[in-house]
Amino acid sequence: MDHFCTYFDRGFLAQGLALADSLRLHAPESTLWVLALDAFTADFLAELRHPQIRSVELAEVERTIPALAKAKGNRSMVEYYFTLSPCWPLYLLEHYSEISCVTYLDADMFWFNSPQSVLEEMRGASVLITEHRHPEHLQHHRRFGRFNVGLLAFRRDEIGLACLRWWSERCLEWCYDRVEGERYADQKYLDEWPERFGPSVRISRRLGVNLAPWNWTNHRYEIEDGAVLVNGEPLELFHFARFHPELGDLWFQSGQLEYGVMPWSLRQAIYGVYWKALHEARGQIRRLRPDFDFRPSSARGWHRFWRALLPRLIFGSDWLRIGPYFISGRFGLGKYSGKFLSWSRHRGARGSAASAVASRPIPSRARR
């Protein structure tokens, strides 16, 4: 049996269920271990009895890792969640003998194909990591780390456990939502792994794995019978970072303004499929919790909205949903948003709305 793990609270419950349902479709014999970050999520998952999910309450992990109590008191809640990134898979490998290898996934990811190719990349390796693969005009994002935490795999062997323990110790010491020297949250520590832990750390070479808003512009695409090909390879796992509803479920923030907004056909083939999964997940939740809905945009999110209003209007990074379709009304202009904002950043056009956005790149690890 293949084992995956993730963590989420009520705010990402629909995304987490969509991830589980994508595994049920493409890897029906696998298990998704969920660290439930709040009581609402823990109670719901216990009542739901999803065939793909085994959940553990946060209090149980905190009980076995006493250092988490100190960390919880000296950082924000989001920073504390980042601190859990290494602690959760380490807890699983140390407490469940049936797990010989575990693949960590951010909750806002979704499988479009079987994960078998990802697991095969682990042959002969102890750790698997994925690069951000930023295009040239987004190289300023490298300050947040070469690798992305969205997908990581660890084997229960000497190197795999040593890597997780080292990462856990570092995050318990320091895990803040800012760049400080060679550190950023839980993510920039990964830059050291290839040298520190040697050839047992494998860097994924599959273009369709951890495809994301920050790297989709690198590739050419074909759509055959609804399936997306990335440079001729199948899309396997997409990272829907920063994609969320702004008002109800008719107006969505694509999360792509900083990078480049997807054109119509590709957007429908990827985000249209994901919307259906989110809609079905919300239906599952409402059958047990009728008052549930997607989390509204935060005050921080609305601040970003107004600060970036002009480029959002120009490039159409806000999408109107009509049925399964997401409409920007910019006829492909949006794909140039990342290049324009990067150009504005380097030109130093102080005072303009465009440079205000470009001068404050939002890291791919950030959550609302």
Protein Blocks (a to p, Z undefined) as FASTA:
>chain_A
ZZddddddfklmmmmmmmmmmmmmmmmmbccddddfbfklmmmmmmnopakbccddfklm
mmmmmmlmmmmmmccfklmmmmmmmmmmmmmmmmmmklmbdcdddfkbccfbdfklmmmm
mgopabdcddfkiafklmmmmmnojbdfkbccddddfklmmmmmmmmmmmmmoccdbdeh
jaghjllmmmmmmmmnommlccdfbfkgopafklmmmpccddeehiaceehiacfbdcfe
hiacfbhjlbccehlmmnopcdfklmmmmmmmmmmmmmmmmmmmmmmmmmbccddddfkl
mmmmmmmmmmmmmnopaccdehjbccehlnomlmmmmmmmmmmmmnopghiaklmmmmmc
cdfkbcZZ
